Amino acid sequence: MRETPSRPLAPLSDPAAISAAGAAADRGPTEVAEAPDLAAVQDWLRGLQDALCAALAAADGVAEFCEDCWERPGGGGGRSRVLEDGALFEKGGVNLSVVQGEALPPSASAARPELAGRAFQALGVSLVMHPRNPYVPTSHMNVRFLMATAPGQAPVWWFGGGFDLTPYYGFDEDVIHWHRIARAACAVVGADAAAVHARYKDWCDRYFYLKHRGEPRGVGGLFFDDLNEWGFARCLAFARAVAAAYLPGYLPICERRRGLPYGERERDFQRYRRGRYVEFNLVFDRGTLFGLQSGGRTESILMSLPPEVSWRYQWQPEPGSPEARLSERYLVPWDWLHGPPPESS
């Protein structure tokens, strides 16, 4: 792994953190007396970033991650790792951040105005992988721990995260596999697994939705936030299970599709659909808004954006084409756990 000159990641210190929870949250976090193990969370996230980078670089087989450590003037810092011009991945990034501040930015307190003005600390790992071959989908995964504090008041902490898949050319087998892996990740909660999966699948579908376009970003997966209702240990176990499910969910899809032949038509459509990814991240994504509003590091915040994008004025795919099939079959609500939807006549 190549490294750029930098200062070391600041250690975790003050017990305060925040999520980018917004108005779409099903419920806000509650004040809890249980003390979270912040050091354990940071150790897990550091190890998670290492494991993800090792596996993704090995899958690419050509490119390596370049590491850039940074410090945030308002407190904390992070490790950004970016891979570019690989055989499998055109661009990808895996970020670790441990940041703190004196007051929550607006994007963080929209759902819980009573938390406005509290000190915060946010820890998380976030990744986005943009493949070169248009038949390989883009993927995103994020896990985070957040806590807000105020003198004389109980701390408010919670976990958030999830993963989602954004295909350009859909395959039933891939989407079914992705959602079955998501369902399996929820088994860690025991008897409630089916209900938890249904709740967080639905939340993912609603969250990764471009309101101005009237369409989802991709085929979904899992999304959760404001999670502390099970207690610290169980919530941490769930977050770990979600993070651990990402590679088994994504890499088999990459291996199935990376060798498929493609031409400029497919690349053009990939660039066009990547435009939707950019629109979502810059307009709706809570993490992006939180990072920019809190004075975060711009290069790391915008790491998620694809390397090549295009927009076309009022363009529509040709009826009956593979490009039209994406919207007609895959960008619609469906319970993929129980098989694909029927073919349209």
C-alpha positions, 0 to 999 in steps of 0.5 A: 500500500502506497502512503502519502506523507501525513500525520497520524490518526488522532486517538479517540478521546472525548465520549461524544458522537453524532449521526447524520440522522435526518427527517426520514428516520423511523425514530430518533435515538433515546438517552441510555444509561449504558456506557458504550465501549468507545475504544472497542468500536474504534479498534473494530473499525480500524481492523475493518478498514484493513480487512476490506482494503486487503480483500478488495485489492486482492480481488482487483489484482492490479491496483493498490490502495493509496493511504492518506492520513489526516487531522480535522482542525475541529478535532479528530481525523481519519485515514482515507484509502483510495484505489484508482485505475485497477483491473476490476475497479476504476475507482474505489475508496475506504474511509475511516473517520474519528471526528469530534466537535463542539456542536452538531451541524444542522444535518445531524439534528434535523430529526432530533432538534433537542440534540442541537448544540450538543458536543459530538463525536462520530466514528465510522468506516465508509466505502464505495467501489466503482467498477470498470466493467458496466456489467459489474454493479457499484456498491456502497457500505457504511457502518458508524457509531455516534454519540452526543453529550451535554453537561448534566445530561445522559449521553445519547449514542447510536449505531447506523449503517448498511449496504446497497447495490447499484447495477447498470445492467441487472442480473436476477441471480446477482440481486437475489444473492445480494438480498439473501446475504442481507437477510442472513446478516440479520440472523445475529439478532435471533428470533427477530431477524425476519422483522429486522430485515424487513424493516431495514430493507424497506428503510434502504429502499426509501432512503436511496431514492432520488425524489426529484427523479422519482426513481431509486438509486439501485436495488437496495440492501439494508439501511439502519440508523438511530439504533440503540434499542437493544443495548450496546453489545447487541447493537455492536454485534449487529453492526459487525454482522452487517459489515461482515456481510458486505464482501460475501455479498459483493465479491461473488457478483464481481467475479461472475461479471468482470469478464463479460465483454462490453463496448462504448454503448455500455460504457456510455450508459454506465456514465449516464447512470453514474450521474444519478449516483452523483445527484444522490450523494450531493443532494440527499446523502446524510453523510456527505451533508454532515461532512460538509456542514461540520467542516470535514475534509472535502477530498475524503467526503467526495471520495465516493464520486465516480471518476467519469460521469455524463448527463444527457438532456431528456434522454430515454433508453430505447424500448425493449433494450437492455438499458430500458430493462434496468428501470423496468425490472430492477428499479422497482420494489420487489421481494427478491428473497423469494425469487425474481419478478415475472417477466413482462409480456 
